[in-house]
């Protein structure tokens, strides 16, 4: 039996999954983003992690027959204004949805403690919509690293408090995911790896590469233990030649990849994906 077949057998068949909106990406993820757990998207800026999250806000509204969860979503953001124009562009690829932006709740975040307070206050909202057509089925946090960037110092006392807050936030998210059948997606950033000679291994790889840099996920090992699935997005710039008016010209082609960094139900695998004006989609290998 192939390793991927064994993993598929061991994975819980009753777990609902939300389509990403692309058959190729869904196949990579074993059917989509799982409910009842936390899925993390890790990437440097410009790799497409927010783009994929925006597409999920739309695909979660699809009926089960199309891979969705027939639900609404909550988007908690910490860095920039909510990209409503980009979301409107992506919505053109979901013609069966009626006023999809009306089923997306947004809320800004100011700090890690503020995030925990917001999550605690969401319990009543999630409960009130539990059996309604506007039931919430997806929570997206964009991004978790930005909330911790300036709130804690690099000393033992603050690092201990930071780890404690990691576990409080993740415990609350996992509780809500299990209780209400939610898919939870958390966006994280990367930091450069200057020296990895200690051989620390997190997930399926000892190191990742993006834009010709060796990187690892921000927030360290403590936060890595808080998520169930980690997906790593990367980008690669390639010099390409083309002929214009009889002359050779050179340009840059950006290729993007998504890899399963670790997951209890998925093998180590990856695929290339493309961000177009209308949609994010994977490429067959």
Buried (B, 14 or more C-beta within 10 A) or exposed (E): EEEEEEBBEEBEEEBBBBBBBBEBBBBBBBBBBBBBBBBBBBBBEBBBBBBBBBBBBBBBBBEEEEBBBBBBBBBBBBBEEBBEEEBEBBBEBBEEBEEBEEBBBBBEBEBBBBBBEBBEEBBEEBEEBEEEEEBBBBBBBBBBBBBBBEBBEEEEEEBEBBBEBBEBBBEBBBEBBEEBBBBBBBBBBBBEBEEEEEEEEBBBBBEBBBBEEBBBBBBBEBBBEBBBBBBBBBBBEEEEEEEEEEEEEEEEEBEBBBBBBBBEBBBBBBBBBBBEEEBBBBBEE
